[in-house]
Amino acid sequence: MNKMPIPDYCNYFCDMQTFKIKGDHIQLNQLIKAMGWCENGGDANALIDAGLIRVNGQTELRRRNKLTSGSKIEFNDQSVIIE
């Protein structure tokens, strides 16, 4: 059976990762650092303050928002689902 090639643009739209948490939640600014989307906590807070982070489709301004399983976080063309 021949498989259809995956178009190059699919990587842009399909670039979703998962992040498994050990407890029942992780704070938004901690997740941003853990994902490597910034270098330190100050930068993570600045991204949040600037309104560049979306949680479940909504702009999130709470730095310590508690993210639980099933939450979807987006920044630029990157996204992650909490497991």
C-alpha positions as CSV (number, residue, x, y, z in Angstrom):
1,M,0.0,0.0,0.0
2,N,1.4,3.4,-1.0
3,K,1.3,6.1,1.7
4,M,0.6,9.6,0.7
5,P,3.4,12.0,1.5
6,I,2.8,14.5,4.3
7,P,2.9,18.1,2.9
8,D,5.6,20.4,4.3
9,Y,3.0,22.8,5.7
10,C,1.6,20.0,7.9
11,N,4.5,20.3,10.3
12,Y,3.6,23.9,10.9
13,F,-0.1,23.1,11.7
14,C,0.6,19.7,13.4
15,D,3.5,20.8,15.6
16,M,1.8,19.8,18.9
17,Q,3.7,18.3,21.8
18,T,2.5,16.7,25.0
19,F,3.8,17.4,28.5
20,K,3.2,14.9,31.3
21,I,2.9,16.4,34.8
22,K,3.7,14.4,37.9
23,G,1.2,16.1,40.2
24,D,-2.3,17.4,39.6
25,H,-1.1,20.7,38.0
26,I,1.8,22.9,36.8
27,Q,2.0,26.7,36.9
28,L,1.9,28.4,33.5
29,N,5.2,30.2,34.0
30,Q,6.9,26.9,35.0
31,L,5.6,25.1,31.9
32,I,6.9,27.9,29.6
33,K,10.4,27.4,31.1
34,A,10.2,23.6,31.0
35,M,9.2,23.7,27.3
36,G,12.2,25.8,26.5
37,W,10.1,28.6,25.1
38,C,12.2,31.1,27.2
39,E,15.5,31.0,29.2
40,N,14.3,32.0,32.7
41,G,11.3,32.8,34.9
42,G,11.5,36.5,34.2
43,D,11.3,35.9,30.5
44,A,8.3,33.5,31.0
45,N,6.5,36.2,33.0
46,A,7.2,38.8,30.4
47,L,5.7,36.5,27.7
48,I,2.6,36.1,29.8
49,D,2.3,39.8,30.7
50,A,2.6,40.7,27.0
51,G,-0.4,38.5,26.2
52,L,1.6,36.1,24.0
53,I,0.4,32.9,25.7
54,R,-2.9,31.3,25.0
55,V,-4.5,28.7,27.2
56,N,-7.4,26.7,25.8
57,G,-7.8,29.3,23.0
58,Q,-7.9,32.3,25.4
59,T,-5.1,34.9,26.1
60,E,-3.9,34.1,29.6
61,L,-2.4,36.9,31.8
62,R,-2.2,34.9,35.1
63,R,1.5,34.0,35.6
64,R,0.8,31.2,38.0
65,N,-2.4,29.9,36.4
66,K,-2.6,26.2,37.4
67,L,-2.7,24.0,34.3
68,T,-4.3,20.6,34.6
69,S,-4.5,17.5,32.3
70,G,-6.2,18.4,29.0
71,S,-5.1,22.1,29.0
72,K,-3.8,23.3,25.6
73,I,-1.1,26.0,25.7
74,E,0.0,28.0,22.6
75,F,2.9,30.3,21.9
76,N,3.7,31.5,18.4
77,D,3.5,28.4,16.2
78,Q,4.1,26.0,19.1
79,S,1.5,24.2,21.2
80,V,1.5,21.7,24.0
81,I,-1.2,19.6,25.7
82,I,-0.9,18.8,29.4
83,E,-1.2,15.1,30.2
